[in-house]
Amino acid sequence: FSTPPPTPLTSTPTSSTPPLIIPPSSLSHAPSVDRPLNEVHLMVIKAEGLKVMDEGVGIFKKGKGSSDPYVEVQIGGGKVRTKTIKKELNPVWNETFVLPHSNPNSVITFQVDDYDAMSGNDFIGAVKVPMEVVKDGEENR
């Protein structure tokens, strides 16, 4: 079967009707004018065997300790953050993000921190991935 041709964004004016102009931003399938030309779609899946950052002190010390990890992802000026997973050394996030990207020489930084409400967050680790190794339309792990 065939699909009908797309409806034009402007109609042909007649002497009695003005042209109908529909702004692209009002159409869900139309690209936004303000949208960057390139985007990076990424998913933060999980981490394994994270370092213990919260051991507790005195009566608060329980077991072998834990961490409250989250991941901050940055590329260029764009930055996103996963949710914090409490008391976990093998967290699973499964969170998807879209970040603007325009520089092929940029680097994606994934930084894992331990959330601490009272004393400030602690750095657990980071990895940097150059965009030159990321292939368009391919999954990279």
N, C-alpha and C positions, 0 to 999 in steps of 0.2 A: 504494500500500500504506500501511498505517497502522502507527504505532509503538505499542508497548505503553505503558500508563501507567507513570509513574515509581514505583519501589518506595518506600513510605513509610519515613521515618526511624525511626518507632516502630511497634511491632506492638501489636495489641489484646491486652491481657493477659487471660488466662483465670484461673480459680481456681488452677490448678496451675503456670502459667508467669509469670515476672516479665516486665515490659515490656523489649523489646530497644531500646536507645538507642545509636545510632551517632553519635559526635562528628563534626561537619562536617569537622574537620581531617583525618580519616582517609579522606575521600572526595576523590579527585583533582579532581572537577568542582565540588565545593562551595567557596564562597568562605570564606576564612579569617576568623575573628572578629577577628584582630589586623591584618588587611589594611586599608590606608587606603581611604577611600571613593573617592578619585580617584587616578589614576596618569597619568604622562606616559610614553608609549612613544616613544623617539627613536632615531635612527640617525645616527652620525657616519660620513659617507661618505668625504670626501676634502678636501684643501686643495691649492691650486695657487700656485706662485710664492712660496713662503715665503722670508723673509729669511735670508741666510747668517749663522749664528751661530757656526760653528766653522770658522775660517779656518786654524787651525794656525799654528805658529811655527817659524821656522828650518827644520831638516831635516824637521819634521813637516808643513810646509806643502805641500799637494798640490792642484793644480788650482785651481778657483775657490772651494772651500770648500763646506760643507754644513751641515745641521742634523740633529738627532735628535729630531724632534717627537713630541709626544703631546698629546691634548686632555683637559682636565678640564672636566666639565659639572656645574653646580651649580644646584639649584632649592631654595629654602627651606633646610632642614637636610640635604638629600640631596646626595651628591656621588659621581660615578663618574669613572673615568679609562680612556682607551684604552691600548692597548699602545704602546710607543715604537717608532718606525720609524727605524732607524739610517741616517745619511748620505743623507737624502732631502729635496728641496725641493718635491716634488709627491707627498706621501704619500697612500695609499689605505688607510683603516681598515676600512670596512664593518662596524662594530661596533654592535650593538643593545643598548639599555639600557632599564630601567623604573625610574622614580623616583616616590616618593610626591608627591602634590600636593594641597593642600587650600585654598590661598589664590588666588582668581582675580586678585589684584593682584600676584602674585609675578612674578619675572623669571627666565628661564633664561639662565645665563651659560656661554658656550663660550669657554674660554681655551686658547690654544695656547702651549706652552712647549717650549724646547729642553732635553733632558735632558743634564746634565753630571755624571758620577759624582764628579769631583774638586772642581770649583769651585762647585757649586750650579747649579740650573736657571736658564735665562734666559727672560724673557718675550718672546714673539714677537708676540702680538696677542690680541684678545678681541672678542667680539660679545655684546650683550645683547638678548634677545628677550622683550618683555613677553607674559605669558600671555594678555592681552586680545586679541592678534592671532592666537593659535592657536585654530583652530576644532575642536570636538569631532569626532572621526572623520575629519578631513581631513588630507591630506598637506600639510605646509608646508616649503618649501625656502628 
